[in-house]
Amino acid sequence: MTPDNLALLYRNRFAEHKLARKNAIWKTLCVGFLARFVRPDDTVVDVASGYGEFVNNIRARRKVAVDLNPDARCFLDLGVKFHLAEAARVGELLHGEADAVFTSNFLEHLPNKSALEVFLASVFEALKPGGRYLILGPNLRYLAGAYWDFYDHHLGLTHKSLCEALHLAGFEIELCIDRFLPYTTHGALPTHPALVWLYVRIPFAWRFLGKQFFIVARKPRETPAPGRAG
């Protein structure tokens, strides 16, 4: 998909009047949950940064956003470094400088498993030894046909298949939550930030409402060759 087509798709999918509420939800997620995986002095990279909801709201010393959509830079706070680039270039752009790389609802947009392997290798290159890759995404295991309701979804992933791919890429799995957030903010579930704040503090509710996985993968401090069992 070209950058112009990508920009058009997302303008149609996310109405501008809903972006403020979406940003408020992400602020709550960052403060109430995701901040435990990112230190204030970290270098954080948001790949496929979209409207900047994560990178703008997470607390970090250095913030970098990477996106192929030229509109993305317009939504970033001052101080966020933007790269208009393909996601697979993150390793080239950061090369061992990142403490944390984050993607949300991105991997399913990759065309195939070969592209996933290339991207994971690039994330591995971008991270410092001991750095974390934080992944949020729809879990095909719990969505069935609804997973394919979005035109730009190509790659089907469950939490188990993604963990296998991460292991093959040389990562260690620090945390794997198979059910975390609901699938979309467009559904019937309440999205008021106060309710989101409560939700992330009640893991029991995740078992009933969660359709997205959350995985934390770590680059080993002593790096084995990717693809070899340790």
mmCIF file of the C-alpha atoms, coordinates in Angstrom:
data_MODEL
# 
_entry.id   MODEL 
# 
loop_
_atom_site.group_PDB 
_atom_site.id 
_atom_site.type_symbol 
_atom_site.label_atom_id 
_atom_site.label_alt_id 
_atom_site.label_comp_id 
_atom_site.label_asym_id 
_atom_site.label_entity_id 
_atom_site.label_seq_id 
_atom_site.pdbx_PDB_ins_code 
_atom_site.Cartn_x 
_atom_site.Cartn_y 
_atom_site.Cartn_z 
_atom_site.occupancy 
_atom_site.B_iso_or_equiv 
_atom_site.pdbx_formal_charge 
_atom_site.auth_seq_id 
_atom_site.auth_comp_id 
_atom_site.auth_asym_id 
_atom_site.auth_atom_id 
_atom_site.pdbx_PDB_model_num 
ATOM 1   C CA . MET A 1 1   ? 0.000   0.000   0.000  1.00 0.00 ? 1   MET A CA 1 
ATOM 2   C CA . THR A 1 2   ? 1.391   3.406   -0.981 1.00 0.00 ? 2   THR A CA 1 
ATOM 3   C CA . PRO A 1 3   ? 1.808   6.217   1.604  1.00 0.00 ? 3   PRO A CA 1 
ATOM 4   C CA . ASP A 1 4   ? -0.999  8.196   -0.069 1.00 0.00 ? 4   ASP A CA 1 
ATOM 5   C CA . ASN A 1 5   ? -3.399  5.240   0.042  1.00 0.00 ? 5   ASN A CA 1 
ATOM 6   C CA . LEU A 1 6   ? -2.428  4.570   3.648  1.00 0.00 ? 6   LEU A CA 1 
ATOM 7   C CA . ALA A 1 7   ? -3.184  8.164   4.595  1.00 0.00 ? 7   ALA A CA 1 
ATOM 8   C CA . LEU A 1 8   ? -6.596  7.998   2.867  1.00 0.00 ? 8   LEU A CA 1 
ATOM 9   C CA . LEU A 1 9   ? -7.486  4.686   4.523  1.00 0.00 ? 9   LEU A CA 1 
ATOM 10  C CA . TYR A 1 10  ? -6.784  5.999   8.012  1.00 0.00 ? 10  TYR A CA 1 
ATOM 11  C CA . ARG A 1 11  ? -8.546  9.315   7.436  1.00 0.00 ? 11  ARG A CA 1 
ATOM 12  C CA . ASN A 1 12  ? -11.657 7.310   6.541  1.00 0.00 ? 12  ASN A CA 1 
ATOM 13  C CA . ARG A 1 13  ? -11.281 4.792   9.386  1.00 0.00 ? 13  ARG A CA 1 
ATOM 14  C CA . PHE A 1 14  ? -10.634 7.200   12.272 1.00 0.00 ? 14  PHE A CA 1 
ATOM 15  C CA . ALA A 1 15  ? -12.937 10.219  12.322 1.00 0.00 ? 15  ALA A CA 1 
ATOM 16  C CA . GLU A 1 16  ? -11.143 13.352  13.517 1.00 0.00 ? 16  GLU A CA 1 
ATOM 17  C CA . HIS A 1 17  ? -13.792 14.144  16.147 1.00 0.00 ? 17  HIS A CA 1 
ATOM 18  C CA . LYS A 1 18  ? -13.046 10.791  17.845 1.00 0.00 ? 18  LYS A CA 1 
ATOM 19  C CA . LEU A 1 19  ? -9.294  11.282  18.117 1.00 0.00 ? 19  LEU A CA 1 
ATOM 20  C CA . ALA A 1 20  ? -9.450  13.236  21.389 1.00 0.00 ? 20  ALA A CA 1 
ATOM 21  C CA . ARG A 1 21  ? -11.249 10.365  23.151 1.00 0.00 ? 21  ARG A CA 1 
ATOM 22  C CA . LYS A 1 22  ? -8.858  7.859   21.592 1.00 0.00 ? 22  LYS A CA 1 
ATOM 23  C CA . ASN A 1 23  ? -5.907  9.870   22.884 1.00 0.00 ? 23  ASN A CA 1 
ATOM 24  C CA . ALA A 1 24  ? -7.454  10.029  26.371 1.00 0.00 ? 24  ALA A CA 1 
ATOM 25  C CA . ILE A 1 25  ? -7.798  6.232   26.376 1.00 0.00 ? 25  ILE A CA 1 
ATOM 26  C CA . TRP A 1 26  ? -4.151  5.833   25.417 1.00 0.00 ? 26  TRP A CA 1 
ATOM 27  C CA . LYS A 1 27  ? -3.026  8.296   28.077 1.00 0.00 ? 27  LYS A CA 1 
ATOM 28  C CA . THR A 1 28  ? -4.787  6.120   30.635 1.00 0.00 ? 28  THR A CA 1 
ATOM 29  C CA . LEU A 1 29  ? -3.210  2.943   29.215 1.00 0.00 ? 29  LEU A CA 1 
ATOM 30  C CA . CYS A 1 30  ? 0.256   4.491   29.281 1.00 0.00 ? 30  CYS A CA 1 
ATOM 31  C CA . VAL A 1 31  ? 0.026   5.842   32.824 1.00 0.00 ? 31  VAL A CA 1 
ATOM 32  C CA . GLY A 1 32  ? -1.990  2.965   34.264 1.00 0.00 ? 32  GLY A CA 1 
ATOM 33  C CA . PHE A 1 33  ? -0.251  -0.007  32.633 1.00 0.00 ? 33  PHE A CA 1 
ATOM 34  C CA . LEU A 1 34  ? 2.418   0.461   29.961 1.00 0.00 ? 34  LEU A CA 1 
ATOM 35  C CA . ALA A 1 35  ? 4.626   2.779   32.021 1.00 0.00 ? 35  ALA A CA 1 
ATOM 36  C CA . ARG A 1 36  ? 5.758   -0.175  34.144 1.00 0.00 ? 36  ARG A CA 1 
ATOM 37  C CA . PHE A 1 37  ? 7.726   -1.446  31.122 1.00 0.00 ? 37  PHE A CA 1 
ATOM 38  C CA . VAL A 1 38  ? 9.350   1.886   30.208 1.00 0.00 ? 38  VAL A CA 1 
ATOM 39  C CA . ARG A 1 39  ? 11.720  3.901   32.402 1.00 0.00 ? 39  ARG A CA 1 
ATOM 40  C CA . PRO A 1 40  ? 11.693  7.718   32.389 1.00 0.00 ? 40  PRO A CA 1 
ATOM 41  C CA . ASP A 1 41  ? 15.278  7.854   31.059 1.00 0.00 ? 41  ASP A CA 1 
ATOM 42  C CA . ASP A 1 42  ? 14.661  5.366   28.225 1.00 0.00 ? 42  ASP A CA 1 
ATOM 43  C CA . THR A 1 43  ? 14.848  5.823   24.488 1.00 0.00 ? 43  THR A CA 1 
ATOM 44  C CA . VAL A 1 44  ? 11.458  4.650   23.183 1.00 0.00 ? 44  VAL A CA 1 
ATOM 45  C CA . VAL A 1 45  ? 10.540  3.936   19.564 1.00 0.00 ? 45  VAL A CA 1 
ATOM 46  C CA . ASP A 1 46  ? 6.922   3.779   18.385 1.00 0.00 ? 46  ASP A CA 1 
ATOM 47  C CA . VAL A 1 47  ? 6.809   1.894   15.073 1.00 0.00 ? 47  VAL A CA 1 
ATOM 48  C CA . ALA A 1 48  ? 3.736   2.516   12.920 1.00 0.00 ? 48  ALA A CA 1 
ATOM 49  C CA . SER A 1 49  ? 3.031   5.364   15.311 1.00 0.00 ? 49  SER A CA 1 
ATOM 50  C CA . GLY A 1 50  ? -0.306  6.340   13.741 1.00 0.00 ? 50  GLY A CA 1 
ATOM 51  C CA . TYR A 1 51  ? -1.760  9.314   15.583 1.00 0.00 ? 51  TYR A CA 1 
ATOM 52  C CA . GLY A 1 52  ? 0.966   9.266   18.239 1.00 0.00 ? 52  GLY A CA 1 
ATOM 53  C CA . GLU A 1 53  ? -1.247  8.106   21.089 1.00 0.00 ? 53  GLU A CA 1 
ATOM 54  C CA . PHE A 1 54  ? 1.451   5.928   22.633 1.00 0.00 ? 54  PHE A CA 1 
ATOM 55  C CA . VAL A 1 55  ? 4.594   7.954   21.985 1.00 0.00 ? 55  VAL A CA 1 
ATOM 56  C CA . ASN A 1 56  ? 2.977   11.240  23.027 1.00 0.00 ? 56  ASN A CA 1 
ATOM 57  C CA . ASN A 1 57  ? 1.694   9.833   26.319 1.00 0.00 ? 57  ASN A CA 1 
ATOM 58  C CA . ILE A 1 58  ? 4.484   7.546   27.499 1.00 0.00 ? 58  ILE A CA 1 
ATOM 59  C CA . ARG A 1 59  ? 7.107   9.109   29.751 1.00 0.00 ? 59  ARG A CA 1 
ATOM 60  C CA . ALA A 1 60  ? 10.610  8.749   28.293 1.00 0.00 ? 60  ALA A CA 1 
ATOM 61  C CA . ARG A 1 61  ? 13.756  10.838  27.838 1.00 0.00 ? 61  ARG A CA 1 
ATOM 62  C CA . ARG A 1 62  ? 13.992  10.323  24.089 1.00 0.00 ? 62  ARG A CA 1 
ATOM 63  C CA . LYS A 1 63  ? 11.031  9.542   21.843 1.00 0.00 ? 63  LYS A CA 1 
ATOM 64  C CA . VAL A 1 64  ? 11.144  8.369   18.239 1.00 0.00 ? 64  VAL A CA 1 
ATOM 65  C CA . ALA A 1 65  ? 8.224   7.661   15.892 1.00 0.00 ? 65  ALA A CA 1 
ATOM 66  C CA . VAL A 1 66  ? 8.393   5.707   12.628 1.00 0.00 ? 66  VAL A CA 1 
ATOM 67  C CA . ASP A 1 67  ? 5.514   5.598   10.156 1.00 0.00 ? 67  ASP A CA 1 
ATOM 68  C CA . LEU A 1 68  ? 4.933   5.284   6.424  1.00 0.00 ? 68  LEU A CA 1 
ATOM 69  C CA . ASN A 1 69  ? 1.910   7.615   6.587  1.00 0.00 ? 69  ASN A CA 1 
ATOM 70  C CA . PRO A 1 70  ? 3.051   11.227  6.008  1.00 0.00 ? 70  PRO A CA 1 
ATOM 71  C CA . ASP A 1 71  ? 0.083   12.483  8.071  1.00 0.00 ? 71  ASP A CA 1 
ATOM 72  C CA . ALA A 1 72  ? 1.560   10.870  11.189 1.00 0.00 ? 72  ALA A CA 1 
ATOM 73  C CA . ARG A 1 73  ? 4.075   13.646  11.859 1.00 0.00 ? 73  ARG A CA 1 
ATOM 74  C CA . CYS A 1 74  ? 1.236   16.170  12.247 1.00 0.00 ? 74  CYS A CA 1 
ATOM 75  C CA . PHE A 1 75  ? -0.037  14.428  15.390 1.00 0.00 ? 75  PHE A CA 1 
ATOM 76  C CA . LEU A 1 76  ? 3.261   14.181  17.280 1.00 0.00 ? 76  LEU A CA 1 
ATOM 77  C CA . ASP A 1 77  ? 4.250   16.343  20.225 1.00 0.00 ? 77  ASP A CA 1 
ATOM 78  C CA . LEU A 1 78  ? 7.247   18.628  19.968 1.00 0.00 ? 78  LEU A CA 1 
ATOM 79  C CA . GLY A 1 79  ? 10.357  16.698  20.887 1.00 0.00 ? 79  GLY A CA 1 
ATOM 80  C CA . VAL A 1 80  ? 9.286   13.454  19.192 1.00 0.00 ? 80  VAL A CA 1 
ATOM 81  C CA . LYS A 1 81  ? 11.693  12.628  16.378 1.00 0.00 ? 81  LYS A CA 1 
ATOM 82  C CA . PHE A 1 82  ? 9.787   11.438  13.306 1.00 0.00 ? 82  PHE A CA 1 
ATOM 83  C CA . HIS A 1 83  ? 11.046  9.172   10.541 1.00 0.00 ? 83  HIS A CA 1 
ATOM 84  C CA . LEU A 1 84  ? 8.917   8.795   7.424  1.00 0.00 ? 84  LEU A CA 1 
ATOM 85  C CA . ALA A 1 85  ? 10.068  5.272   6.676  1.00 0.00 ? 85  ALA A CA 1 
ATOM 86  C CA . GLU A 1 86  ? 9.051   1.645   6.365  1.00 0.00 ? 86  GLU A CA 1 
ATOM 87  C CA . ALA A 1 87  ? 8.841   -0.209  9.665  1.00 0.00 ? 87  ALA A CA 1 
ATOM 88  C CA . ALA A 1 88  ? 11.552  -2.665  8.626  1.00 0.00 ? 88  ALA A CA 1 
ATOM 89  C CA . ARG A 1 89  ? 14.078  0.189   8.656  1.00 0.00 ? 89  ARG A CA 1 
ATOM 90  C CA . VAL A 1 90  ? 13.842  0.654   12.430 1.00 0.00 ? 90  VAL A CA 1 
ATOM 91  C CA . GLY A 1 91  ? 17.045  -1.338  12.968 1.00 0.00 ? 91  GLY A CA 1 
ATOM 92  C CA . GLU A 1 92  ? 18.926  0.804   10.477 1.00 0.00 ? 92  GLU A CA 1 
ATOM 93  C CA . LEU A 1 93  ? 17.559  4.006   12.034 1.00 0.00 ? 93  LEU A CA 1 
ATOM 94  C CA . LEU A 1 94  ? 18.220  3.151   15.710 1.00 0.00 ? 94  LEU A CA 1 
ATOM 95  C CA . HIS A 1 95  ? 20.913  0.447   15.581 1.00 0.00 ? 95  HIS A CA 1 
ATOM 96  C CA . GLY A 1 96  ? 21.202  -0.571  19.222 1.00 0.00 ? 96  GLY A CA 1 
ATOM 97  C CA . GLU A 1 97  ? 20.027  2.732   20.726 1.00 0.00 ? 97  GLU A CA 1 
ATOM 98  C CA . ALA A 1 98  ? 16.478  1.766   21.782 1.00 0.00 ? 98  ALA A CA 1 
ATOM 99  C CA . ASP A 1 99  ? 15.540  0.680   25.291 1.00 0.00 ? 99  ASP A CA 1 
ATOM 100 C CA . ALA A 1 100 ? 12.007  -0.112  24.157 1.00 0.00 ? 100 ALA A CA 1 
ATOM 101 C CA . VAL A 1 101 ? 10.254  -0.585  20.822 1.00 0.00 ? 101 VAL A CA 1 
ATOM 102 C CA . PHE A 1 102 ? 6.459   -0.539  20.737 1.00 0.00 ? 102 PHE A CA 1 
ATOM 103 C CA . THR A 1 103 ? 3.925   -1.625  18.134 1.00 0.00 ? 103 THR A CA 1 
ATOM 104 C CA . SER A 1 104 ? 0.158   -1.635  18.426 1.00 0.00 ? 104 SER A CA 1 
ATOM 105 C CA . ASN A 1 105 ? -2.115  -3.347  15.903 1.00 0.00 ? 105 ASN A CA 1 
ATOM 106 C CA . PHE A 1 106 ? 0.634   -3.416  13.311 1.00 0.00 ? 106 PHE A CA 1 
ATOM 107 C CA . LEU A 1 107 ? 1.959   -6.920  12.716 1.00 0.00 ? 107 LEU A CA 1 
ATOM 108 C CA . GLU A 1 108 ? -1.309  -8.125  11.188 1.00 0.00 ? 108 GLU A CA 1 
ATOM 109 C CA . HIS A 1 109 ? -0.765  -5.574  8.395  1.00 0.00 ? 109 HIS A CA 1 
ATOM 110 C CA . LEU A 1 110 ? 2.446   -7.246  7.222  1.00 0.00 ? 110 LEU A CA 1 
ATOM 111 C CA . PRO A 1 111 ? 1.982   -9.177  3.961  1.00 0.00 ? 111 PRO A CA 1 
ATOM 112 C CA . ASN A 1 112 ? 3.359   -12.546 5.102  1.00 0.00 ? 112 ASN A CA 1 
ATOM 113 C CA . LYS A 1 113 ? 5.542   -14.393 7.602  1.00 0.00 ? 113 LYS A CA 1 
ATOM 114 C CA . SER A 1 114 ? 8.716   -13.588 5.696  1.00 0.00 ? 114 SER A CA 1 
ATOM 115 C CA . ALA A 1 115 ? 7.995   -9.885  6.183  1.00 0.00 ? 115 ALA A CA 1 
ATOM 116 C CA . LEU A 1 116 ? 7.376   -10.544 9.891  1.00 0.00 ? 116 LEU A CA 1 
ATOM 117 C CA . GLU A 1 117 ? 10.753  -12.256 10.205 1.00 0.00 ? 117 GLU A CA 1 
ATOM 118 C CA . VAL A 1 118 ? 12.477  -9.313  8.499  1.00 0.00 ? 118 VAL A CA 1 
ATOM 119 C CA . PHE A 1 119 ? 10.727  -6.860  10.806 1.00 0.00 ? 119 PHE A CA 1 
ATOM 120 C CA . LEU A 1 120 ? 11.527  -8.785  13.991 1.00 0.00 ? 120 LEU A CA 1 
ATOM 121 C CA . ALA A 1 121 ? 15.189  -8.937  12.979 1.00 0.00 ? 121 ALA A CA 1 
ATOM 122 C CA . SER A 1 122 ? 15.110  -5.161  12.503 1.00 0.00 ? 122 SER A CA 1 
ATOM 123 C CA . VAL A 1 123 ? 13.555  -4.605  15.945 1.00 0.00 ? 123 VAL A CA 1 
ATOM 124 C CA . PHE A 1 124 ? 16.238  -6.877  17.420 1.00 0.00 ? 124 PHE A CA 1 
ATOM 125 C CA . GLU A 1 125 ? 18.902  -4.707  15.767 1.00 0.00 ? 125 GLU A CA 1 
ATOM 126 C CA . ALA A 1 126 ? 17.295  -1.487  17.044 1.00 0.00 ? 126 ALA A CA 1 
ATOM 127 C CA . LEU A 1 127 ? 17.280  -2.598  20.692 1.00 0.00 ? 127 LEU A CA 1 
ATOM 128 C CA . LYS A 1 128 ? 20.074  -2.366  23.206 1.00 0.00 ? 128 LYS A CA 1 
ATOM 129 C CA . PRO A 1 129 ? 21.006  -5.660  24.903 1.00 0.00 ? 129 PRO A CA 1 
ATOM 130 C CA . GLY A 1 130 ? 18.299  -6.156  27.526 1.00 0.00 ? 130 GLY A CA 1 
ATOM 131 C CA . GLY A 1 131 ? 15.886  -3.889  25.628 1.00 0.00 ? 131 GLY A CA 1 
ATOM 132 C CA . ARG A 1 132 ? 12.192  -4.705  25.338 1.00 0.00 ? 132 ARG A CA 1 
ATOM 133 C CA . TYR A 1 133 ? 9.818   -5.086  22.438 1.00 0.00 ? 133 TYR A CA 1 
ATOM 134 C CA . LEU A 1 134 ? 6.243   -4.334  23.595 1.00 0.00 ? 134 LEU A CA 1 
ATOM 135 C CA . ILE A 1 135 ? 3.526   -5.737  21.335 1.00 0.00 ? 135 ILE A CA 1 
ATOM 136 C CA . LEU A 1 136 ? -0.209  -5.156  21.373 1.00 0.00 ? 136 LEU A CA 1 
ATOM 137 C CA . GLY A 1 137 ? -2.328  -6.788  18.712 1.00 0.00 ? 137 GLY A CA 1 
ATOM 138 C CA . PRO A 1 138 ? -5.528  -8.655  17.846 1.00 0.00 ? 138 PRO A CA 1 
ATOM 139 C CA . ASN A 1 139 ? -5.490  -12.325 18.765 1.00 0.00 ? 139 ASN A CA 1 
ATOM 140 C CA . LEU A 1 140 ? -6.831  -14.457 15.905 1.00 0.00 ? 140 LEU A CA 1 
ATOM 141 C CA . ARG A 1 141 ? -7.610  -17.238 18.388 1.00 0.00 ? 141 ARG A CA 1 
ATOM 142 C CA . TYR A 1 142 ? -10.442 -15.176 19.903 1.00 0.00 ? 142 TYR A CA 1 
ATOM 143 C CA . LEU A 1 143 ? -11.668 -13.213 16.875 1.00 0.00 ? 143 LEU A CA 1 
ATOM 144 C CA . ALA A 1 144 ? -12.279 -15.701 14.061 1.00 0.00 ? 144 ALA A CA 1 
ATOM 145 C CA . GLY A 1 145 ? -13.827 -13.937 11.059 1.00 0.00 ? 145 GLY A CA 1 
ATOM 146 C CA . ALA A 1 146 ? -13.875 -10.490 12.675 1.00 0.00 ? 146 ALA A CA 1 
ATOM 147 C CA . TYR A 1 147 ? -10.088 -10.449 12.352 1.00 0.00 ? 147 TYR A CA 1 
ATOM 148 C CA . TRP A 1 148 ? -10.492 -9.994  8.587  1.00 0.00 ? 148 TRP A CA 1 
ATOM 149 C CA . ASP A 1 149 ? -13.046 -7.185  8.726  1.00 0.00 ? 149 ASP A CA 1 
ATOM 150 C CA . PHE A 1 150 ? -10.278 -4.661  8.081  1.00 0.00 ? 150 PHE A CA 1 
ATOM 151 C CA . TYR A 1 151 ? -9.133  -4.489  4.458  1.00 0.00 ? 151 TYR A CA 1 
ATOM 152 C CA . ASP A 1 152 ? -5.444  -4.095  5.372  1.00 0.00 ? 152 ASP A CA 1 
ATOM 153 C CA . HIS A 1 153 ? -5.217  -7.175  7.645  1.00 0.00 ? 153 HIS A CA 1 
ATOM 154 C CA . HIS A 1 154 ? -3.070  -9.799  5.893  1.00 0.00 ? 154 HIS A CA 1 
ATOM 155 C CA . LEU A 1 155 ? -1.190  -11.878 8.471  1.00 0.00 ? 155 LEU A CA 1 
ATOM 156 C CA . GLY A 1 156 ? -3.081  -14.039 10.966 1.00 0.00 ? 156 GLY A CA 1 
ATOM 157 C CA . LEU A 1 157 ? -1.391  -14.277 14.377 1.00 0.00 ? 157 LEU A CA 1 
ATOM 158 C CA . THR A 1 158 ? -2.219  -15.720 17.765 1.00 0.00 ? 158 THR A CA 1 
ATOM 159 C CA . HIS A 1 159 ? -0.225  -15.113 20.925 1.00 0.00 ? 159 HIS A CA 1 
ATOM 160 C CA . LYS A 1 160 ? 1.307   -18.584 20.565 1.00 0.00 ? 160 LYS A CA 1 
ATOM 161 C CA . SER A 1 161 ? 2.406   -18.229 16.943 1.00 0.00 ? 161 SER A CA 1 
ATOM 162 C CA . LEU A 1 162 ? 3.896   -14.797 17.597 1.00 0.00 ? 162 LEU A CA 1 
ATOM 163 C CA . CYS A 1 163 ? 5.824   -16.068 20.623 1.00 0.00 ? 163 CYS A CA 1 
ATOM 164 C CA . GLU A 1 164 ? 7.293   -18.809 18.429 1.00 0.00 ? 164 GLU A CA 1 
ATOM 165 C CA . ALA A 1 165 ? 8.355   -16.230 15.842 1.00 0.00 ? 165 ALA A CA 1 
ATOM 166 C CA . LEU A 1 166 ? 9.917   -14.073 18.568 1.00 0.00 ? 166 LEU A CA 1 
ATOM 167 C CA . HIS A 1 167 ? 11.896  -17.038 19.919 1.00 0.00 ? 167 HIS A CA 1 
ATOM 168 C CA . LEU A 1 168 ? 13.195  -17.784 16.422 1.00 0.00 ? 168 LEU A CA 1 
ATOM 169 C CA . ALA A 1 169 ? 14.256  -14.135 16.100 1.00 0.00 ? 169 ALA A CA 1 
ATOM 170 C CA . GLY A 1 170 ? 16.378  -14.438 19.257 1.00 0.00 ? 170 GLY A CA 1 
ATOM 171 C CA . PHE A 1 171 ? 14.025  -12.843 21.806 1.00 0.00 ? 171 PHE A CA 1 
ATOM 172 C CA . GLU A 1 172 ? 13.170  -14.068 25.289 1.00 0.00 ? 172 GLU A CA 1 
ATOM 173 C CA . ILE A 1 173 ? 9.483   -13.852 26.291 1.00 0.00 ? 173 ILE A CA 1 
ATOM 174 C CA . GLU A 1 174 ? 9.158   -11.828 29.478 1.00 0.00 ? 174 GLU A CA 1 
ATOM 175 C CA . LEU A 1 175 ? 5.356   -11.606 29.533 1.00 0.00 ? 175 LEU A CA 1 
ATOM 176 C CA . CYS A 1 176 ? 2.548   -13.019 27.394 1.00 0.00 ? 176 CYS A CA 1 
ATOM 177 C CA . ILE A 1 177 ? -1.064  -12.035 28.098 1.00 0.00 ? 177 ILE A CA 1 
ATOM 178 C CA . ASP A 1 178 ? -3.313  -13.760 25.586 1.00 0.00 ? 178 ASP A CA 1 
ATOM 179 C CA . ARG A 1 179 ? -6.389  -11.666 26.489 1.00 0.00 ? 179 ARG A CA 1 
ATOM 180 C CA . PHE A 1 180 ? -5.823  -8.032  27.386 1.00 0.00 ? 180 PHE A CA 1 
ATOM 181 C CA . LEU A 1 181 ? -7.731  -5.211  25.675 1.00 0.00 ? 181 LEU A CA 1 
ATOM 182 C CA . PRO A 1 182 ? -11.014 -5.434  23.737 1.00 0.00 ? 182 PRO A CA 1 
ATOM 183 C CA . TYR A 1 183 ? -10.598 -5.656  19.975 1.00 0.00 ? 183 TYR A CA 1 
ATOM 184 C CA . THR A 1 184 ? -11.566 -2.104  19.048 1.00 0.00 ? 184 THR A CA 1 
ATOM 185 C CA . THR A 1 185 ? -12.675 1.209   20.525 1.00 0.00 ? 185 THR A CA 1 
ATOM 186 C CA . HIS A 1 186 ? -15.505 1.261   17.960 1.00 0.00 ? 186 HIS A CA 1 
ATOM 187 C CA . GLY A 1 187 ? -17.472 -1.434  19.780 1.00 0.00 ? 187 GLY A CA 1 
ATOM 188 C CA . ALA A 1 188 ? -20.280 -1.219  22.312 1.00 0.00 ? 188 ALA A CA 1 
ATOM 189 C CA . LEU A 1 189 ? -18.010 -1.375  25.370 1.00 0.00 ? 189 LEU A CA 1 
ATOM 190 C CA . PRO A 1 190 ? -17.644 1.866   27.406 1.00 0.00 ? 190 PRO A CA 1 
ATOM 191 C CA . THR A 1 191 ? -14.477 3.784   26.556 1.00 0.00 ? 191 THR A CA 1 
ATOM 192 C CA . HIS A 1 192 ? -14.487 6.553   29.160 1.00 0.00 ? 192 HIS A CA 1 
ATOM 193 C CA . PRO A 1 193 ? -10.912 6.933   30.473 1.00 0.00 ? 193 PRO A CA 1 
ATOM 194 C CA . ALA A 1 194 ? -12.068 6.329   34.059 1.00 0.00 ? 194 ALA A CA 1 
ATOM 195 C CA . LEU A 1 195 ? -13.531 2.961   33.029 1.00 0.00 ? 195 LEU A CA 1 
ATOM 196 C CA . VAL A 1 196 ? -10.355 2.098   31.103 1.00 0.00 ? 196 VAL A CA 1 
ATOM 197 C CA . TRP A 1 197 ? -8.338  2.941   34.230 1.00 0.00 ? 197 TRP A CA 1 
ATOM 198 C CA . LEU A 1 198 ? -10.508 0.548   36.233 1.00 0.00 ? 198 LEU A CA 1 
ATOM 199 C CA . TYR A 1 199 ? -10.370 -2.146  33.532 1.00 0.00 ? 199 TYR A CA 1 
ATOM 200 C CA . VAL A 1 200 ? -6.566  -2.391  33.434 1.00 0.00 ? 200 VAL A CA 1 
ATOM 201 C CA . ARG A 1 201 ? -6.606  -2.951  37.204 1.00 0.00 ? 201 ARG A CA 1 
ATOM 202 C CA . ILE A 1 202 ? -9.010  -5.908  37.033 1.00 0.00 ? 202 ILE A CA 1 
ATOM 203 C CA . PRO A 1 203 ? -7.276  -8.761  35.160 1.00 0.00 ? 203 PRO A CA 1 
ATOM 204 C CA . PHE A 1 204 ? -10.296 -10.963 35.834 1.00 0.00 ? 204 PHE A CA 1 
ATOM 205 C CA . ALA A 1 205 ? -12.266 -8.813  33.369 1.00 0.00 ? 205 ALA A CA 1 
ATOM 206 C CA . TRP A 1 206 ? -9.667  -9.396  30.658 1.00 0.00 ? 206 TRP A CA 1 
ATOM 207 C CA . ARG A 1 207 ? -10.677 -13.058 30.468 1.00 0.00 ? 207 ARG A CA 1 
ATOM 208 C CA . PHE A 1 208 ? -14.160 -12.060 29.264 1.00 0.00 ? 208 PHE A CA 1 
ATOM 209 C CA . LEU A 1 209 ? -13.567 -8.870  27.269 1.00 0.00 ? 209 LEU A CA 1 
ATOM 210 C CA . GLY A 1 210 ? -9.981  -9.150  26.058 1.00 0.00 ? 210 GLY A CA 1 
ATOM 211 C CA . LYS A 1 211 ? -9.463  -9.939  22.370 1.00 0.00 ? 211 LYS A CA 1 
ATOM 212 C CA . GLN A 1 212 ? -5.963  -8.524  21.975 1.00 0.00 ? 212 GLN A CA 1 
ATOM 213 C CA . PHE A 1 213 ? -2.715  -9.992  23.252 1.00 0.00 ? 213 PHE A CA 1 
ATOM 214 C CA . PHE A 1 214 ? 0.010   -8.065  25.015 1.00 0.00 ? 214 PHE A CA 1 
ATOM 215 C CA . ILE A 1 215 ? 3.515   -9.510  24.771 1.00 0.00 ? 215 ILE A CA 1 
ATOM 216 C CA . VAL A 1 216 ? 6.812   -8.246  26.171 1.00 0.00 ? 216 VAL A CA 1 
ATOM 217 C CA . ALA A 1 217 ? 9.859   -9.747  24.453 1.00 0.00 ? 217 ALA A CA 1 
ATOM 218 C CA . ARG A 1 218 ? 13.374  -8.978  25.621 1.00 0.00 ? 218 ARG A CA 1 
ATOM 219 C CA . LYS A 1 219 ? 16.637  -8.927  23.687 1.00 0.00 ? 219 LYS A CA 1 
ATOM 220 C CA . PRO A 1 220 ? 19.083  -10.999 25.753 1.00 0.00 ? 220 PRO A CA 1 
ATOM 221 C CA . ARG A 1 221 ? 21.970  -9.148  27.357 1.00 0.00 ? 221 ARG A CA 1 
ATOM 222 C CA . GLU A 1 222 ? 24.224  -11.810 25.908 1.00 0.00 ? 222 GLU A CA 1 
ATOM 223 C CA . THR A 1 223 ? 22.912  -12.340 22.413 1.00 0.00 ? 223 THR A CA 1 
ATOM 224 C CA . PRO A 1 224 ? 22.685  -15.857 20.950 1.00 0.00 ? 224 PRO A CA 1 
ATOM 225 C CA . ALA A 1 225 ? 22.475  -16.317 17.216 1.00 0.00 ? 225 ALA A CA 1 
ATOM 226 C CA . PRO A 1 226 ? 18.800  -15.957 16.134 1.00 0.00 ? 226 PRO A CA 1 
ATOM 227 C CA . GLY A 1 227 ? 17.125  -19.232 15.236 1.00 0.00 ? 227 GLY A CA 1 
ATOM 228 C CA . ARG A 1 228 ? 19.241  -21.415 17.528 1.00 0.00 ? 228 ARG A CA 1 
ATOM 229 C CA . ALA A 1 229 ? 17.886  -23.066 20.634 1.00 0.00 ? 229 ALA A CA 1 
ATOM 230 C CA . GLY A 1 230 ? 19.630  -22.015 23.828 1.00 0.00 ? 230 GLY A CA 1 
# 
